[in-house]
Every structure is written in C-alpha cells, then in structure tokens.
Amino acid sequence: MSTGSTMKALYYKAPREFDIRQVPVPQCGDDEILVKGEHICYVLLIAVLIPGHEGIGRAVDIGKNVKGFQIGDRIVADVGITSKGVIINGAFAEYVTLYIFLMVDIPRFKTESCRSHQMKCYKVNNLTDEEATLLEPAACAIHGLDKLNPPVGTEVLLLGAGPTGLILAQLLKLNGALRVVIAANKGMKMDIAKKLNCGDEYVELDRKDAQAQWDKLKLDNPYGFDIVIEATGVEKLANDAIHYVRRGGTLMIYGVYENKALVHWPPSKIFGDEITIIGSFSQTYCFPRAVAYLDSKKINVTGMVTDVFKLEDYQLALDKMNSRQCLKIAIKPY
C-alpha cells in the first residue's frame, strides 16, 4: 500500500461511542503481514481503539523477514497476548497488520518461565470466511478441554448452546466422552446444535418456566454427571449446576458473568461428594490445534455464524446481537 493511503474503520472514542471514519492504512513492518479483512467477529469495548478480533483476511503485503507466507494467502491470527495493559488496534477496518511472532512468557515450572517466540499467524485452506471466525472460540474450547482432561467413558452435561459451548461439546465427543447432554432454551441455538450433531441428547428448556424439564433431567440422571459445564453466564444456573454433578465429579464454570454475580454452594456437598470446581477463561497456546481441528473439518461449525453485516451497519449488528435472535454475528469490512 502506498504511504498516505486511507481506509474505512470502526473507531471507538469511549465505551458505547463509535463512528465510521477514514484512518491511515497501517504500514507493513519487516516482521508483519498486511491483511485485507474479509470477516471479523466480536467487540471489546474498553479503550480508545479500532476493535475487532476473530478475523480472517488475505495477505496483500508481506514484510521482508516473513517466511512461509505469500501474497494472496488467507490468514487468521491468534490475538491472545499474555500480558496486561496491552492495547492494539483490531480488525474492524479494511486492513490490519499482523505480527508473525511475538515474544511471550512460556511457563516451565510453577515459579519459572522462559521467553520464547510464539507463532501468531496461520494459513487456512478449507474454511469459509464465516467459519474461520470461529477459530478463536475453538481455541477457548480446546483450553477448556485441556482443563477438564476427561477420562474415556465420561458423561457430560453442558448448560448452554453458544458457539464455544457447541464446539466444546464436539471436542468432548471426540476426546473421551461417552455421552454429552446439552440443556439450553428451545429455539435457534438448539436447532443448530442438533443439526451439527453436537450432543448425544438434548434438553430443550421452556423460556418461561423450565422447571418440568429440570425435574425430568434429574429424574433421568439420579446420580448426576461426571462433568457439568456451566456455559450460560446465568447466575442462577451457576448456583444450580452443582446439584447435577455426580460424586467425585467436576463442575466447570465456563460462562461469562457480571462482576456482581455470586454463587452459594453448600460446602458439605463439595466436601462430602469430593467435587472439583474449575474455571476456564479464554485460551493460551491453543490456537494451532484450533486451526488443525476446524480446517480438517473434524469440528463442524457450519451455520454457527447466523448473520453478516457490513461495517457501516455496525449499529444494526449490535441491535441484532441484543435481540438474542442470533448465534454469532460477523462483520464484513468492505
């Protein structure tokens, strides 16, 4: 790109305050790839910046130190940075520069780490643009699977049917789970879950009053499940989930909650039933495996992106997201 060129970008001046503006096209450094964006998902509203990650685009310029990539390659980026206070412009723009490697801290022992180059860009071949936006959620699901480390023959209850939960359900079926039961509100998300064969059984909950379905789930599974995954981000379900965990089982908190949300679990149950409680947040060093799983089609994400909007229709995308009548939304920047 010539010096002085401009591009269209979404720009946040403050949380909830954004506009579409012309900004300079970023210049490609020696260790970078300049990518023309094709589809991007997700917004993080915390700073003055161009937001957006979970993106895919085609390489239009390549730095002189970059090896293994060429103009025209379809590129995805691992946007995870294991440092605090890092603010980098994202992909809600026509172009974005991507570092091939970053220096990161790799833990070796509990008290030690070492500095190492971490690969941050990957080529994809078999995924559509929309499917490629699921790579970062897939990496988060792989991290969750790593935390669970399920033994062969495990029975799992997954609460919620969001994209990363449905990917985790498929990973569990491929990695030891004998039976995966998905419980979520009746509607589009569960229809997609069944179409993709994410679970073995499905409990479709009544949005107004689901007590009958919860009672039947308990009746059909009187001893509970080896693993219960709370992936809704709903405070009440986080509190209730422990009552579906089998003796010696594991409860994983996998949803995103408001900071004010609290749980009140009976310590006697945790003690007496020897229940393990773990959390799983984001992903670290899982992106290459996500690319391998999705690009090989072992994990099916077809149709999980239910809506695509142009960059200038960003407000409409937010309105659609808030309507809860979608599973995942992608933005096309040009």
N, C-alpha and C positions, 0 to 999 in steps of 0.2 A: 504494500500500500504506500502511496506517496505521502511525504510529510505534509501536514496541513489538511489531510482528508478528514471528514467528519462522518459520524454515524448516528443513527437513531438509538436512543437508550431510555430505559425507565430509570428515573433518579428520585431517590428518597431524600428529602430535606430534613425530615424528622419522622418519627413513627406516625403512620397514617397520613402523611403529607407527601405526595409524589406528583410527578409530572413526566411527560414525554418530552425529551429535549435532544438537540444536536450536541454531541460531545466529540472531542478528537478521537479518531481511531487509534487504539494503543499501538505503539511501535513494537515490533518483534525483536526481542533481545537475542543474544547469541545462544542462550540455553532454553529458548522458548519456541512454541508453535503459535502462530496467529490463526485462529479458527473462526470461520464464519458460522454463526449459530444457526441451528435448524429447529430444535425444540428444547425447551427448558422447563423445569418444574420447581416449585417451592419458593417461598419468600421468607426471609429472616429480617424482621423489622426492628433493628436495634441501633442503627448508626446511619450517618450521612454517607450514602454509597449507592452504587448500582447493585441491586440484589440479584439473586437467582443462582441456584445450583441444580444438580441433576440434569446437566445439559449434554447435548451432542452437536457436533458441527463438522465441517470439512476443513482440512488444513489448506490455507491459502498462502502462507509464508512460513518458512522454517529457518530457525537460527543456524549459524554456521557450525555450532558444536553439537547439533542434534543428529543422532544416528538412529536408523531403523524406521524412520517415518519419511513420507514423501507427500508432495502436493496432491490434494485430492483424497487422501486417507480420511475415513470417518473416525473421528476422535471423541473419546469420552475421558473425563478427568475425575480422579479421586480428589475430592475437595477437602477431605479431612486433614486438619493440621493440629497436631497435639501440642499446642501452645496457647496460652491465654493472651487476650488483648490483641489478637491479630485481626485486622480489617483489610479485606481485599475486595476490589470490585468484582461483581459476579457476572452472570451470563445473560441478564435481561437487556441485551443490546445486540446489534448486528454482528459485532466482532468482539472477541475476547482473547487475550494472550494467556497461554498455559505454560507453566514450568514443567519440564520433563522430569526433573528430580528436585526434591527438597531435602535439606538436611534435617533429620528428625532424631529424637531420642528413642533408642530401641532398648527396652528393659531386658537385662540379662539375669539379674538376681533381685531379690526384694529390695536391696539397698543400693544397687548399681544399675547404670545404664551406659550405653555407648552411642556415639554419634555415627550416623550412617546415612547414605543416600537412599531415599525411598522413591520408587517409580511412581509418577503421578498421572501419566497419560497412557492410554491404551487404545488399540485399534479394535473396532467391531466390524463384523462381516455379515452376520446373519440376522441381526435385529433391525426392525423398523425404527424410525426416529422415535416414535412414541414408546415403543418397548424399551429402547435404550435409556429413557428417563427413569426406568425402574431399577437401574443398576445400583445406585446409592442405597435405596431401600433394601435391595437384596443383600448388599454388604452388611447392613444393620441386622438383617435376619440371620446371616451367617455368624455374626458376632453373638447373637442370642443363642444359636445352636451350639457354638463353642462353649458358652457359659453353662448350658444345660448338660452337654455331653451325655445324651440319653443312652441307656443300655438297650440292647436289642430286646424287643418284646414290650417296650414301654407303651402304656396307654395314656393319651394326652387329651385334655380339654382346653380348647382355645376359645377365649371370650373375645369376640370382636372379629370383624371381617374387612379390616382395612388392607391396603396394598401390602405393607410389610408383614402383617399377620398372615395373609394368604400365602405369601412367599415362604414364610417360616413353616407354615403347615406342610407345604410341599417338601421342604427340606427335611422335616421330621419324618415324613413317609419314606424318603429316600435314605434315611440315616438311622434306622433302628426302631422307629415307632411301629407298633403292631396295629394301633387303632388311633385315629385322630378324629375327635368330635369337635365340630365348630358350632358355637352358640352365638347368635347375633340377631339383630332385629330383622324381621321379614322385609324383603324389598330387593332393590337392585344389587346391593353388595352380596347378599346371599345367593342371588341368581347367578352372579359371576363366579362365586366360589364353587357352586355346583357345576357350572358349565366347564370350569377348568379342572374339576375333579380334585380340588384342594384337600378335601377331607374324606373320611370314610362314612361319617354320619353327620347330620345337620339338625340343629335345634333352632327352628325359626320362632323368634320371640315376638309376641304381640307388643307393639309400641305403647299401647295404653295400659295394659295390665298383663304382665308376663308370668305372674305367679304360678299359673297352671303348668306352664312349660318348665319352670324351675323345679316344681314339685315332681313332675314326671322324670326329669333328668336325675333327681335324687333317688327316686324310686327305682329307676332302671340301673342305677350305679350306686348301690347302697354302701359300697366300700370306698367309693371315690376313685380318683385317678392318680397315677404315678406322678404326672406333671400337670399342673394347671397354669396356664399363661393368661394373665390379665392384660389385654391389649386394647381396651376401650378408652382408657383415660377417665373413666367414670368413677368418682369417689365411692359411691355405694357398692359398685361391683368389686372394687379393690377390697372393701371390707368383707364382702360376702364370699369372695373367691376361695378363701382358706377353708371353708366348710366343704369344699368339693375335693380336697386333697386327701389322698389315701395315707394311712400310717406309714411313716418313713418316706413320704413323697416330697415333692418340691413345688413351691409356688414361685413363679417368676413374674415380677412387675415389669411390664413391657410397654405400657401406655404412657402418654404424656398428660400430666395432670397440672391443674392450677397449683400455685405455690401454697395456697391456703388449704388445700385438701389434706385430710388427716385419716389415718386408719386406727381402728381399735380392735386388735386381735387378742383373743383370750390366751394369755401366756401358758395356761395349763394345757391347752391343746397343742401349742407349739412344743412344749416340754414333753407331754405325755405321748404324743404321736411322732415325736422326733422329726418335725417338719423343717425342711430347709427353705429359707426365703432368700431369693437373689433378685438383683436388678440387672437390666441390660439397657445400656444407653448408647446410641449412635454406633460407630464402628471404628475399629483400629486395625490396620493391616489386613483387612478382609476383601478389599476391592478386587484384587486379581482373581480370587476364587469366584466372586460375583460375576465378573466378566466371563469366566470359563463356564459357569453353570448356565447363565442366560444365553450366551452366544451359541452354546451347544444345544440349546432348546431342551435341556433336561428339566429346567424350571419353566413353566408356561405362564407368561404374563399377558397373553393376547387379550385385548379388550379391557385391561385394567385402566388405561387412560380413556376415560369416557367422554372428555370434552377437550377441544383445542381452540384457543383464542389467539387473535393477532395481538401484537404488543400494544397497539393503540386502543385495544378493547380490554385492557387490563382490569379496569373497574368492573366490567361485566364478568370477568373471570372471578374476581373477589365475591361478587354478588352470587354467582353460581356456587362457589365454594360454601358460602354461608347458608345457602338454601338446603344443604345436605342432600341434594339430588344429584350427586356425582360420586365417583370413587376416587379418581385422580384427574387433575387438570394440567394440560401442557400449554405453554405459550410459544407461539411461532414468531420470532423477532423480525421477520421481514416478509 
